[in-house]
Amino acid sequence: MTIVASLLFVTALGLSAGTIFLTVRNAMPRIREVVAMEFAGEVARERRIICGDMRRRTPATIIAFPVAGRSMGEMRLAA
């Protein structure tokens, strides 16, 4: 009984790690884009909303809308 429970635990642990890995791998293009946007030398005056799959070869619909610029010394809180 202990062996069966151990095998179930190891299987669940492996599946959880695999799911986390695949989720981060699929989100990497967006993560890179956000990091590049946040650490860019100039402040972007517009943000983009990308509707659709990030991995398609054809470009998805891009909706741009203006955003008020932030000063570098402004305190920001994470939600």
Secondary structure, 3 states (H helix, E strand, C coil): CHHHHHHHHHHHHHHHHHHHHHHHHHHHHHHHHHHHHHCCCCCCCEEEEEECCCCCCCCCEEEEEECCCCCCCCCCCCC
